[in-house]
Amino acid sequence: VEICVFDERGVGNGWLLPAGPLREVWPRNCDMVLDSGKLFAANRYGMHRRLGAFALRADGAKVGLSDLRDTSGRPGKPMWAIAGIAQPEQFFSMLRAVGIVLKGSTALADHADILPRDLEGAADNCLLCTEKDAAKVWTLRPDALAVPLEIDIDPEFWVALGALLLARTGRKLSLPHGYPPA
């Protein structure tokens, strides 16, 4: 089963990496398309990315994102964010959208190594990173908080995937109880 995944950029300029956003040629034959934008494709299902409700410490403890918001009007511990994902500014914007005030941010290329110099601006700040970047960041800043990025996928996707797997393998798709949500 081949599932192609697109963010809101869609096919972008239509070129393959590193000149464009595509990892493989498009259009192509695939079974299903997951898309957070408005790509027009057969068998297209929508998805939406959002922040998790909490951040993780290196020891696994959780800190609610609501606890990191500046709701008092008083200056608290300054926040800094770092991200080495495809579109780091989206992560920063998502943090701001939930009320987290950032003193600054460091945007890195997708999958970039994180070096001590990348954290210089964050020295006296509470550091937030993506969950993807946490393993790299925690080696340099074990006090950093990792914020998970979660996705909501159209429930119809799971129904269609289940039918496709059943048709091709004779086996049912195994999903956690209560999923997909009604």
C-alpha angles and dihedrals in degrees: 000000000000119000118184116205125204132180123210090287089070109190091340109196090347094245128124124246130315093025094041142007099267122105092189136020116282135237095045137150110271135153100233140004125215111197135175092190133047103282112160106224139135115263091017120168125184129235135182127207121215141161120267116247093250143032124232128231119215089257091056096256115141128230117192114239087224087064090059096053121105100236098143099066086230119112111258129178106322115249126222126182132204128187136175098189134117093272109017094174089065090059091050091048091050090053091050091047091061091051102266110142112214121206087196146330141218117217117199133180118270111284091003120162111251112230130189090254089059089063099046094102091050095055099117097026137091101259122221123189138167118271087243091059096042098095090056096040096047092060087062101028112022088177092064120116120229116214114204119226109216130190131213112210124199107264088228088067091064092048092050092045090050091051091047093050092046091051094047102037107016088237130114124239111254113221133169115268111279094022130153092040114237 
